Amino acid sequence: MMIRLSNGIGMTSARTRERLVQTLRDQGIRNDAVLDQIRNVPRHLFVDEALATRAYENTALPIGLGQTISQPYIVARMTEALFEGASPRKVLEIGTGCGYQTAVIAGLVASVYSVERIKELQDRAKQTLSQLSIRNVYFKHGDGFKGWIGHAPYDAILCAAAPADVPDALLKQLGPSGRLIIPIGPEGRQDLMRITRKVDARGEEFVSEKLGLVAFVPLVKGLR
């Protein structure tokens, strides 16, 4: 399901979005389907109206409640990492936030199961995705450390907040050859990791790759 570009004016115009896509290409994003989603998903709808003129800058922006909408490069890089050498159909997202990353992924897979601990944020995201007629996202107000076991296993899991260590529950919810994209480390500076579950006759192992340094808000336990 691909969101079609609505021709806006000023800072939400097609030209402005195209500049952002070119910036991401220049920074190394190569997956054309991911770049199409960045082009077509109206990021200005996911931020406060007062910040709409900055929506297509390659920068993180505040969305209230101590949270941020991730920098477009990070959204693109994490999404691209899901698809490198794989074709996931069912994805678990930890940290709905404002729903922007959710919308980008939703256009590329069959279904997204999105968990958010802050109900007010998730309610806003539901409203925005409904406005965009995105129908393949399922929401849970829950603790991201626990994942969403009711719909496991997942082809891929994307975590948009940073724990100090990989939550064991998320590894257990990966299907065979499933991959987890997750920032790991202390607040302000983490390693973005891709952890792939490998299963064969001898058993299973988890293979880790470092994808670069990032800065995410901490993954927090409990509900709010």
Secondary structure, DSSP 8 states (H G I E B T S, - for coil): ---------GGGSHHHHHHHHHHHHHTT---HHHHHHHHHS-GGGGS-GGGGGGTTSSS-EEEETTEEE--HHHHHHHHHHHHTT---SEEEEE--TTSHHHHHHHTTSSEEEEEES-HHHHHHHHHHHHHTT--SEEEEES-GGG--GGG--EEEEEE-SB-SS--HHHHHTEEEEEEEEEEESSTT-EEEEEEEEEEETTEEEEEEEEEEEE---B---S--
